Amino acid sequence: MNAVRKVTETLDPAVVSDNPIDLLTYQRDCSVSPPGHAQAMVRPRDKDDVAAVLREATRQQVPVYVRGGGTMYAGGVNPHQGGLVLDLTGMNRILDIDLARGVVLIEPGVRFGALTQMLKPHGQTIGIIPVTGPTATIGGAASAHALGTGSARFQSFADEVVGLEVVLPSGQVIRTGSAAGPKAEYFHRFGMGPDLTGLFLGGDATFGVITAIALWLHPLPKFRDTQCYGFASAAAAANFIGAVQARELTRLVWYGSGYEAGTIKSRVLGAVPDTAPESLPQFCVGLDFGGDEPMVRHDQQLIATLCADTGGRLYPLFNESYFRHLRNEEIYWYGYAGYFSRSRCAILMSSLATPSMPAFLTAVAQLRTEYPQFLWGAAVVLCRRGLHGGIMAFYDEAREWEAAQDATQAATALLVKAGCTPYKTGKLWAEQLAGFTQYHEVLQSLKQLFDPQAILSPGNLGLGHNANLEKKSDVL
């Protein structure tokens, strides 16, 4: 009996599969990262199943990769060292909607679409909903630092997490935040020493497997409206965004993003072909407002004044031709972004300070020069402070997959040089993370402490790449 079978033999056969056809879908996520090859898949029903898998996998030194909806674009779920894929989509219960505490408790396989529909009758929503749409899972968002709707108000998904239930590689189950108290439950993330919750957020299942997540609740906005602002340069737009953030005028902005000249041209001229190209701005900022209408109108007026003060103008043409559709029909995000304009899209996300936006766009321009065979796109997502910069390279997977991987790695180096930091890391940023020497050494120490056999998601964050494991997985 091989090592993988030893891990799964005590489980209900209904939650295990080693059928090669079933395993095809577990080879990769939505990223440019190459596929892996797992020997088996387990779809656990509860934390006890997860604990049983991790205990035996640690004993047998079998790699375990954790997967949710598979919509991530950082390569974190690709089983590059073989072993098992732990598919958490079967753990999809909404455990509690606690209106008194203002918290919802869910299992990691719950999808955002299901959660938001369940909360709607209560007049509630959650703070961050990723732009990957309703099919993304809550666990995937926690493991990969989701951003999107809500980021302009609350920053990132991690900022909205109250606490977690996590299974460690040893099989030990812990609860973080106030729920670590035997009778306290989830109502506060901090106060009991260091923030253990943060250790497992954005970690791509490197230190433990999240089996329950508590999130803050927020009232659904009563009124929504979108507006766009055009600027003659990215520098002027960065000044505008910085002014809006400094005055905390993102308080009613549920989503904000910035678009460079190429996107503006394609969207506006595609919708209104007789528009004079020379009249187009070089950069547009789109804001999606939500709240009480009088408050929204008040903030819009203040923001319009800041726009004029920084050399911009209201630009309703981009709003009507693109941004309003993007926000009102959120499930079409990938389609509107041009995701299917070629066979695949390599997406790379980074974090940057707002004043660094021109340097970010300069890096994109350099990529266009050095890798002209790809169609490059770029945009920024506004947060309460700072930005997230996204780069997209559209490529023909049949002919250009390896070249797209090389170009993506070159992009990571250029972005770090421009003052950006990795975001949604998985394996795409592993090389750059290893270059942050002191920081990475601490991550390695934590990996050794929590997962001494390096069985959990080896390769993610540039950690746990065990040559012995890889050699062993080849013969499992």
SEVO-493872 format. One record per residue (C-alpha): x, y, z; residue number from 1. Coordinates in nm, 3 decimals. Layout:
<sevexs>
<sevex <X,Y,Z>,NUM>
...
</sevexs>
This chain:
<sevexs>
<sevex <0.000,0.000,0.000>,1>
<sevex <0.153,0.331,-0.100>,2>
<sevex <0.175,0.641,0.117>,3>
<sevex <-0.124,0.821,-0.034>,4>
<sevex <-0.350,0.521,0.027>,5>
<sevex <-0.235,0.507,0.387>,6>
<sevex <-0.348,0.866,0.429>,7>
<sevex <-0.694,0.802,0.284>,8>
<sevex <-0.771,0.445,0.397>,9>
<sevex <-0.949,0.546,0.717>,10>
<sevex <-1.175,0.797,0.539>,11>
<sevex <-1.520,0.734,0.394>,12>
<sevex <-1.455,0.625,0.032>,13>
<sevex <-1.725,0.870,-0.078>,14>
<sevex <-1.494,1.165,-0.003>,15>
<sevex <-1.187,1.021,-0.179>,16>
<sevex <-1.102,0.983,-0.547>,17>
<sevex <-0.790,0.875,-0.736>,18>
<sevex <-0.967,0.856,-1.072>,19>
<sevex <-0.740,1.025,-1.331>,20>
<sevex <-1.039,1.194,-1.494>,21>
<sevex <-1.153,1.341,-1.161>,22>
<sevex <-0.799,1.462,-1.091>,23>
<sevex <-0.771,1.658,-1.415>,24>
<sevex <-0.963,1.951,-1.270>,25>
<sevex <-0.725,1.971,-0.974>,26>
<sevex <-0.408,2.023,-1.175>,27>
<sevex <-0.415,2.404,-1.180>,28>
<sevex <-0.595,2.726,-1.097>,29>
<sevex <-0.661,3.031,-1.320>,30>
<sevex <-0.296,3.138,-1.319>,31>
<sevex <-0.016,3.111,-1.572>,32>
<sevex <0.160,2.875,-1.330>,33>
<sevex <0.215,2.526,-1.478>,34>
<sevex <-0.007,2.241,-1.360>,35>
<sevex <0.073,1.987,-1.093>,36>
<sevex <-0.020,1.621,-1.076>,37>
<sevex <-0.192,1.496,-0.761>,38>
<sevex <-0.229,1.126,-0.683>,39>
<sevex <-0.564,1.166,-0.509>,40>
<sevex <-0.831,1.412,-0.402>,41>
<sevex <-1.011,1.429,-0.068>,42>
<sevex <-1.328,1.635,-0.022>,43>
<sevex <-1.362,1.650,0.359>,44>
<sevex <-1.701,1.696,0.523>,45>
<sevex <-1.579,1.859,0.844>,46>
<sevex <-1.274,1.956,1.045>,47>
<sevex <-1.237,1.601,1.176>,48>
<sevex <-1.182,1.473,0.822>,49>
<sevex <-0.926,1.751,0.767>,50>
<sevex <-0.745,1.666,1.089>,51>
<sevex <-0.734,1.295,1.000>,52>
<sevex <-0.583,1.372,0.658>,53>
<sevex <-0.318,1.609,0.794>,54>
<sevex <-0.213,1.381,1.079>,55>
<sevex <-0.154,1.085,0.849>,56>
<sevex <-0.006,1.296,0.569>,57>
<sevex <0.250,1.432,0.815>,58>
<sevex <0.328,1.078,0.930>,59>
<sevex <0.364,0.953,0.571>,60>
<sevex <0.530,1.273,0.437>,61>
<sevex <0.268,1.315,0.166>,62>
<sevex <0.225,1.668,0.023>,63>
<sevex <-0.119,1.825,0.072>,64>
<sevex <-0.249,2.115,-0.139>,65>
<sevex <-0.564,2.295,-0.031>,66>
<sevex <-0.820,2.408,-0.288>,67>
<sevex <-1.138,2.613,-0.290>,68>
<sevex <-1.308,2.746,-0.602>,69>
<sevex <-0.990,2.738,-0.813>,70>
<sevex <-1.044,3.098,-0.927>,71>
<sevex <-0.714,3.226,-0.790>,72>
<sevex <-0.441,3.344,-1.029>,73>
<sevex <-0.127,3.290,-0.821>,74>
<sevex <-0.063,2.917,-0.862>,75>
<sevex <-0.118,2.844,-0.495>,76>
<sevex <-0.336,2.536,-0.540>,77>
<sevex <-0.135,2.368,-0.817>,78>
<sevex <0.000,2.040,-0.673>,79>
<sevex <0.354,2.072,-0.804>,80>
<sevex <0.488,1.806,-0.567>,81>
<sevex <0.204,1.561,-0.620>,82>
<sevex <0.040,1.403,-0.317>,83>
<sevex <-0.314,1.499,-0.221>,84>
<sevex <-0.549,1.784,-0.304>,85>
<sevex <-0.778,1.875,-0.017>,86>
<sevex <-1.092,2.012,-0.183>,87>
<sevex <-1.281,2.219,0.076>,88>
<sevex <-1.585,2.296,-0.141>,89>
<sevex <-1.780,2.025,0.042>,90>
<sevex <-1.748,2.221,0.366>,91>
<sevex <-2.003,2.480,0.257>,92>
<sevex <-2.227,2.548,0.555>,93>
<sevex <-2.316,2.891,0.689>,94>
<sevex <-2.277,2.809,1.058>,95>
<sevex <-2.421,3.120,1.221>,96>
<sevex <-2.553,3.467,1.138>,97>
<sevex <-2.511,3.652,1.468>,98>
<sevex <-2.678,3.991,1.425>,99>
<sevex <-2.621,4.082,1.791>,100>
<sevex <-2.243,4.044,1.759>,101>
<sevex <-2.243,4.161,1.397>,102>
<sevex <-2.064,3.845,1.281>,103>
<sevex <-2.126,3.568,1.031>,104>
<sevex <-1.950,3.233,1.076>,105>
<sevex <-1.899,3.017,0.768>,106>
<sevex <-1.709,2.714,0.648>,107>
<sevex <-1.437,2.771,0.386>,108>
<sevex <-1.625,2.614,0.094>,109>
<sevex <-1.911,2.866,0.109>,110>
<sevex <-1.919,3.072,-0.210>,111>
<sevex <-1.960,3.448,-0.204>,112>
<sevex <-2.275,3.435,-0.415>,113>
<sevex <-2.447,3.200,-0.171>,114>
<sevex <-2.336,3.400,0.132>,115>
<sevex <-2.451,3.738,0.000>,116>
<sevex <-2.790,3.592,-0.097>,117>
<sevex <-2.829,3.444,0.251>,118>
<sevex <-2.745,3.777,0.417>,119>
<sevex <-2.968,3.992,0.194>,120>
<sevex <-3.298,3.923,0.379>,121>
<sevex <-3.126,4.046,0.695>,122>
<sevex <-3.024,4.370,0.522>,123>
<sevex <-2.660,4.274,0.569>,124>
<sevex <-2.352,4.207,0.361>,125>
<sevex <-1.981,4.144,0.421>,126>
<sevex <-1.702,4.396,0.385>,127>
<sevex <-1.498,4.249,0.100>,128>
<sevex <-1.630,4.061,-0.204>,129>
<sevex <-1.365,3.968,-0.463>,130>
<sevex <-1.400,4.059,-0.827>,131>
<sevex <-1.371,3.692,-0.921>,132>
<sevex <-1.746,3.685,-0.875>,133>
<sevex <-1.990,3.465,-0.687>,134>
<sevex <-1.810,3.136,-0.756>,135>
<sevex <-1.505,3.217,-0.541>,136>
<sevex <-1.498,3.057,-0.196>,137>
<sevex <-1.458,3.232,0.139>,138>
<sevex <-1.169,3.004,0.230>,139>
<sevex <-0.983,3.086,-0.088>,140>
<sevex <-1.030,3.457,-0.022>,141>
<sevex <-0.890,3.420,0.329>,142>
<sevex <-0.596,3.212,0.211>,143>
<sevex <-0.504,3.446,-0.075>,144>
<sevex <-0.585,3.799,0.049>,145>
<sevex <-0.891,3.879,-0.160>,146>
<sevex <-0.970,4.235,-0.263>,147>
<sevex <-1.244,4.397,-0.464>,148>
<sevex <-1.581,4.534,-0.362>,149>
<sevex <-1.530,4.690,-0.019>,150>
<sevex <-1.153,4.743,-0.047>,151>
<sevex <-1.192,5.120,-0.078>,152>
<sevex <-1.370,5.119,0.258>,153>
<sevex <-1.203,4.838,0.450>,154>
<sevex <-0.867,4.765,0.275>,155>
<sevex <-0.835,4.388,0.225>,156>
<sevex <-1.021,4.070,0.316>,157>
<sevex <-0.791,4.012,0.613>,158>
<sevex <-0.909,4.337,0.774>,159>
<sevex <-1.264,4.199,0.784>,160>
<sevex <-1.182,3.868,0.954>,161>
<sevex <-1.282,3.842,1.321>,162>
<sevex <-1.123,3.504,1.382>,163>
<sevex <-1.057,3.157,1.242>,164>
<sevex <-1.076,2.788,1.312>,165>
<sevex <-0.760,2.623,1.178>,166>
<sevex <-0.631,2.266,1.163>,167>
<sevex <-0.252,2.245,1.194>,168>
<sevex <-0.043,1.981,1.012>,169>
<sevex <-0.028,1.785,1.338>,170>
<sevex <-0.407,1.756,1.334>,171>
<sevex <-0.447,1.998,1.623>,172>
<sevex <-0.748,2.232,1.594>,173>
<sevex <-0.720,2.590,1.718>,174>
<sevex <-0.953,2.890,1.721>,175>
<sevex <-0.811,3.241,1.705>,176>
<sevex <-0.923,3.578,1.834>,177>
<sevex <-1.184,3.596,2.110>,178>
<sevex <-1.315,3.249,2.017>,179>
<sevex <-1.003,3.100,2.174>,180>
<sevex <-1.188,3.156,2.501>,181>
<sevex <-1.398,2.849,2.585>,182>
<sevex <-1.726,3.044,2.611>,183>
<sevex <-1.650,3.373,2.439>,184>
<sevex <-1.722,3.298,2.070>,185>
<sevex <-1.627,3.533,1.787>,186>
<sevex <-1.661,3.904,1.856>,187>
<sevex <-1.305,4.043,1.867>,188>
<sevex <-0.988,3.962,1.677>,189>
<sevex <-0.729,4.120,1.905>,190>
<sevex <-0.653,4.138,2.275>,191>
<sevex <-0.519,3.792,2.358>,192>
<sevex <-0.154,3.851,2.280>,193>
<sevex <-0.020,3.839,1.922>,194>
<sevex <-0.255,3.824,1.625>,195>
<sevex <-0.252,3.454,1.540>,196>
<sevex <-0.540,3.508,1.297>,197>
<sevex <-0.314,3.705,1.066>,198>
<sevex <-0.063,3.420,1.049>,199>
<sevex <-0.305,3.208,0.845>,200>
<sevex <-0.450,3.484,0.626>,201>
<sevex <-0.285,3.520,0.287>,202>
<sevex <-0.066,3.219,0.363>,203>
<sevex <-0.199,2.998,0.083>,204>
<sevex <-0.247,2.715,0.336>,205>
<sevex <0.123,2.712,0.419>,206>
<sevex <0.089,2.692,0.800>,207>
<sevex <-0.256,2.539,0.850>,208>
<sevex <-0.593,2.463,0.691>,209>
<sevex <-0.874,2.709,0.764>,210>
<sevex <-1.198,2.524,0.848>,211>
<sevex <-1.416,2.815,0.971>,212>
<sevex <-1.406,3.191,0.921>,213>
<sevex <-1.582,3.465,1.117>,214>
<sevex <-1.646,3.790,0.927>,215>
<sevex <-1.787,4.128,1.024>,216>
<sevex <-2.133,4.215,0.896>,217>
<sevex <-2.226,4.551,0.741>,218>
<sevex <-2.562,4.704,0.640>,219>
<sevex <-2.644,4.680,0.271>,220>
<sevex <-2.624,5.023,0.105>,221>
<sevex <-2.966,5.175,0.035>,222>
<sevex <-2.845,5.368,-0.270>,223>
<sevex <-2.575,5.310,-0.532>,224>
<sevex <-2.423,5.528,-0.800>,225>
<sevex <-2.109,5.528,-1.014>,226>
<sevex <-1.896,5.816,-1.135>,227>
<sevex <-1.575,5.846,-1.337>,228>
<sevex <-1.305,6.111,-1.340>,229>
<sevex <-1.057,6.177,-1.623>,230>
<sevex <-0.699,6.308,-1.598>,231>
<sevex <-0.430,6.419,-1.839>,232>
<sevex <-0.166,6.203,-1.665>,233>
<sevex <-0.124,5.919,-1.419>,234>
<sevex <0.061,6.155,-1.185>,235>
<sevex <-0.241,6.387,-1.166>,236>
<sevex <-0.469,6.087,-1.105>,237>
<sevex <-0.240,5.965,-0.825>,238>
<sevex <-0.261,6.308,-0.662>,239>
<sevex <-0.640,6.292,-0.682>,240>
<sevex <-0.660,5.941,-0.536>,241>
<sevex <-0.421,6.038,-0.256>,242>
<sevex <-0.634,6.343,-0.172>,243>
<sevex <-0.953,6.132,-0.160>,244>
<sevex <-0.785,5.875,0.067>,245>
<sevex <-0.628,6.136,0.295>,246>
<sevex <-0.968,6.297,0.356>,247>
<sevex <-1.124,5.953,0.413>,248>
<sevex <-1.372,6.013,0.132>,249>
<sevex <-1.365,5.643,0.045>,250>
<sevex <-1.600,5.586,0.340>,251>
<sevex <-1.897,5.540,0.102>,252>
<sevex <-1.697,5.402,-0.192>,253>
<sevex <-1.756,5.028,-0.224>,254>
<sevex <-1.525,4.990,-0.522>,255>
<sevex <-1.271,5.211,-0.691>,256>
<sevex <-1.032,5.145,-0.977>,257>
<sevex <-0.804,5.328,-1.217>,258>
<sevex <-0.757,5.267,-1.590>,259>
<sevex <-0.478,5.366,-1.824>,260>
<sevex <-0.509,5.520,-2.170>,261>
<sevex <-0.531,5.195,-2.370>,262>
<sevex <-0.830,5.071,-2.173>,263>
<sevex <-1.004,5.407,-2.199>,264>
<sevex <-0.953,5.417,-2.575>,265>
<sevex <-1.078,5.065,-2.637>,266>
<sevex <-1.386,5.100,-2.418>,267>
<sevex <-1.494,5.449,-2.522>,268>
<sevex <-1.424,5.415,-2.894>,269>
<sevex <-1.582,5.070,-2.895>,270>
<sevex <-1.904,5.215,-2.753>,271>
<sevex <-1.897,5.558,-2.922>,272>
<sevex <-1.682,5.522,-3.240>,273>
<sevex <-1.711,5.885,-3.347>,274>
<sevex <-1.543,6.015,-3.030>,275>
<sevex <-1.234,6.219,-3.112>,276>
<sevex <-0.932,6.020,-2.984>,277>
<sevex <-0.749,6.339,-2.884>,278>
<sevex <-1.033,6.421,-2.643>,279>
<sevex <-0.974,6.108,-2.437>,280>
<sevex <-0.806,6.139,-2.096>,281>
<sevex <-0.483,5.951,-2.028>,282>
<sevex <-0.614,5.802,-1.704>,283>
<sevex <-0.959,5.742,-1.555>,284>
<sevex <-1.068,5.673,-1.199>,285>
<sevex <-1.403,5.501,-1.145>,286>
<sevex <-1.581,5.506,-0.808>,287>
<sevex <-1.883,5.298,-0.707>,288>
<sevex <-2.070,5.468,-0.419>,289>
<sevex <-2.315,5.309,-0.179>,290>
<sevex <-2.504,5.438,0.124>,291>
<sevex <-2.777,5.688,0.210>,292>
<sevex <-2.834,5.904,-0.098>,293>
<sevex <-2.786,6.246,0.070>,294>
<sevex <-2.452,6.134,0.215>,295>
<sevex <-2.343,5.988,-0.120>,296>
<sevex <-2.430,6.311,-0.302>,297>
<sevex <-2.244,6.513,-0.038>,298>
<sevex <-1.927,6.307,-0.078>,299>
<sevex <-1.953,6.309,-0.456>,300>
<sevex <-1.953,6.687,-0.452>,301>
<sevex <-1.644,6.696,-0.231>,302>
<sevex <-1.469,6.445,-0.456>,303>
<sevex <-1.563,6.640,-0.771>,304>
<sevex <-1.400,6.947,-0.615>,305>
<sevex <-1.083,6.749,-0.540>,306>
<sevex <-1.087,6.622,-0.898>,307>
<sevex <-1.092,6.977,-1.035>,308>
<sevex <-0.826,7.089,-0.786>,309>
<sevex <-0.590,6.816,-0.913>,310>
<sevex <-0.646,6.895,-1.280>,311>
<sevex <-0.918,6.641,-1.359>,312>
<sevex <-1.279,6.647,-1.472>,313>
<sevex <-1.589,6.436,-1.444>,314>
<sevex <-1.587,6.195,-1.739>,315>
<sevex <-1.933,6.038,-1.777>,316>
<sevex <-1.852,5.884,-2.117>,317>
<sevex <-1.624,5.621,-1.961>,318>
<sevex <-1.881,5.565,-1.689>,319>
<sevex <-2.160,5.494,-1.937>,320>
<sevex <-1.952,5.293,-2.183>,321>
<sevex <-1.778,5.071,-1.927>,322>
<sevex <-1.761,5.137,-1.554>,323>
<sevex <-2.133,5.141,-1.475>,324>
<sevex <-2.177,4.808,-1.656>,325>
<sevex <-1.877,4.661,-1.476>,326>
<sevex <-2.023,4.742,-1.136>,327>
<sevex <-2.392,4.676,-1.200>,328>
<sevex <-2.323,4.342,-1.368>,329>
<sevex <-2.045,4.218,-1.141>,330>
<sevex <-2.058,3.855,-1.257>,331>
<sevex <-1.928,3.971,-1.594>,332>
<sevex <-1.607,4.116,-1.451>,333>
<sevex <-1.374,3.887,-1.644>,334>
<sevex <-1.566,3.933,-1.967>,335>
<sevex <-1.566,4.311,-1.944>,336>
<sevex <-1.197,4.312,-1.848>,337>
<sevex <-1.119,4.124,-2.167>,338>
<sevex <-1.035,3.798,-1.993>,339>
<sevex <-1.138,3.592,-2.294>,340>
<sevex <-0.991,3.817,-2.561>,341>
<sevex <-0.727,3.549,-2.611>,342>
<sevex <-0.710,3.192,-2.485>,343>
<sevex <-0.568,3.272,-2.140>,344>
<sevex <-0.470,3.565,-1.921>,345>
<sevex <-0.172,3.578,-1.685>,346>
<sevex <-0.265,3.807,-1.393>,347>
<sevex <-0.017,3.944,-1.142>,348>
<sevex <-0.119,4.153,-0.840>,349>
<sevex <0.102,4.380,-0.630>,350>
<sevex <0.055,4.638,-0.355>,351>
<sevex <0.183,4.992,-0.391>,352>
<sevex <0.165,5.327,-0.222>,353>
<sevex <-0.061,5.570,-0.407>,354>
<sevex <0.225,5.807,-0.509>,355>
<sevex <0.401,5.507,-0.670>,356>
<sevex <0.130,5.461,-0.934>,357>
<sevex <0.330,5.636,-1.212>,358>
<sevex <0.628,5.407,-1.140>,359>
<sevex <0.396,5.106,-1.157>,360>
<sevex <0.271,5.217,-1.500>,361>
<sevex <0.629,5.279,-1.616>,362>
<sevex <0.704,4.915,-1.532>,363>
<sevex <0.404,4.811,-1.742>,364>
<sevex <0.533,5.020,-2.033>,365>
<sevex <0.870,4.847,-2.006>,366>
<sevex <0.700,4.506,-2.021>,367>
<sevex <0.520,4.609,-2.338>,368>
<sevex <0.853,4.703,-2.493>,369>
<sevex <1.040,4.390,-2.383>,370>
<sevex <0.757,4.141,-2.449>,371>
<sevex <0.564,4.285,-2.745>,372>
<sevex <0.420,3.946,-2.842>,373>
<sevex <0.167,3.979,-2.558>,374>
<sevex <-0.127,4.211,-2.521>,375>
<sevex <-0.065,4.381,-2.185>,376>
<sevex <-0.327,4.545,-1.967>,377>
<sevex <-0.298,4.723,-1.632>,378>
<sevex <-0.533,4.867,-1.372>,379>
<sevex <-0.528,4.966,-1.007>,380>
<sevex <-0.780,4.887,-0.734>,381>
<sevex <-0.828,5.154,-0.468>,382>
<sevex <-0.805,5.064,-0.103>,383>
<sevex <-0.869,5.275,0.206>,384>
<sevex <-0.498,5.351,0.185>,385>
<sevex <-0.267,5.263,-0.101>,386>
<sevex <-0.346,5.067,-0.415>,387>
<sevex <-0.333,4.721,-0.562>,388>
<sevex <-0.187,4.711,-0.911>,389>
<sevex <-0.291,4.440,-1.151>,390>
<sevex <-0.102,4.345,-1.466>,391>
<sevex <-0.259,4.118,-1.729>,392>
<sevex <-0.078,3.950,-2.017>,393>
<sevex <-0.312,3.788,-2.271>,394>
<sevex <-0.154,3.494,-2.448>,395>
<sevex <-0.225,3.192,-2.663>,396>
<sevex <-0.173,2.900,-2.429>,397>
<sevex <-0.109,2.652,-2.709>,398>
<sevex <0.193,2.847,-2.833>,399>
<sevex <0.300,3.097,-2.568>,400>
<sevex <0.252,2.940,-2.227>,401>
<sevex <0.620,2.906,-2.133>,402>
<sevex <0.702,3.251,-2.271>,403>
<sevex <0.415,3.397,-2.067>,404>
<sevex <0.559,3.237,-1.753>,405>
<sevex <0.898,3.398,-1.825>,406>
<sevex <0.734,3.735,-1.886>,407>
<sevex <0.538,3.707,-1.560>,408>
<sevex <0.857,3.638,-1.365>,409>
<sevex <1.022,3.938,-1.531>,410>
<sevex <0.719,4.144,-1.425>,411>
<sevex <0.762,4.047,-1.060>,412>
<sevex <1.120,4.177,-1.063>,413>
<sevex <1.022,4.501,-1.236>,414>
<sevex <0.741,4.568,-0.989>,415>
<sevex <0.962,4.516,-0.685>,416>
<sevex <1.216,4.753,-0.839>,417>
<sevex <0.935,5.008,-0.884>,418>
<sevex <0.855,4.998,-0.510>,419>
<sevex <0.568,4.748,-0.522>,420>
<sevex <0.533,4.446,-0.293>,421>
<sevex <0.391,4.099,-0.368>,422>
<sevex <0.017,4.041,-0.329>,423>
<sevex <-0.178,3.717,-0.383>,424>
<sevex <0.150,3.534,-0.370>,425>
<sevex <0.108,3.159,-0.417>,426>
<sevex <0.402,3.047,-0.629>,427>
<sevex <0.418,3.334,-0.879>,428>
<sevex <0.594,3.562,-0.630>,429>
<sevex <0.804,3.290,-0.462>,430>
<sevex <1.134,3.402,-0.618>,431>
<sevex <1.085,3.762,-0.510>,432>
<sevex <0.975,3.666,-0.159>,433>
<sevex <1.294,3.466,-0.115>,434>
<sevex <1.482,3.787,-0.193>,435>
<sevex <1.332,3.961,0.112>,436>
<sevex <1.597,3.788,0.318>,437>
<sevex <1.514,3.867,0.681>,438>
<sevex <1.140,3.851,0.626>,439>
<sevex <1.167,3.520,0.442>,440>
<sevex <1.392,3.370,0.711>,441>
<sevex <1.120,3.439,0.969>,442>
<sevex <0.862,3.273,0.741>,443>
<sevex <1.092,2.972,0.709>,444>
<sevex <1.122,2.950,1.089>,445>
<sevex <0.745,2.958,1.125>,446>
<sevex <0.711,2.691,0.858>,447>
<sevex <0.952,2.469,1.047>,448>
<sevex <0.760,2.525,1.369>,449>
<sevex <0.411,2.458,1.235>,450>
<sevex <0.492,2.209,0.958>,451>
<sevex <0.830,2.043,1.022>,452>
<sevex <0.769,1.779,0.753>,453>
<sevex <0.681,2.052,0.499>,454>
<sevex <0.370,1.867,0.381>,455>
<sevex <0.135,2.163,0.352>,456>
<sevex <0.133,2.342,0.015>,457>
<sevex <0.507,2.303,-0.052>,458>
<sevex <0.636,2.574,-0.282>,459>
<sevex <0.383,2.838,-0.180>,460>
<sevex <0.543,3.160,-0.049>,461>
<sevex <0.872,3.007,-0.155>,462>
<sevex <0.854,2.773,0.149>,463>
<sevex <0.855,2.403,0.212>,464>
<sevex <1.011,2.295,-0.116>,465>
<sevex <1.136,1.956,-0.002>,466>
<sevex <1.341,1.766,-0.259>,467>
<sevex <1.282,1.440,-0.072>,468>
<sevex <0.907,1.501,-0.083>,469>
<sevex <0.920,1.574,-0.454>,470>
<sevex <1.123,1.261,-0.524>,471>
<sevex <0.885,1.057,-0.312>,472>
<sevex <0.574,1.194,-0.484>,473>
<sevex <0.711,1.082,-0.820>,474>
<sevex <0.679,0.719,-0.716>,475>
<sevex <0.365,0.733,-0.504>,476>
</sevexs>
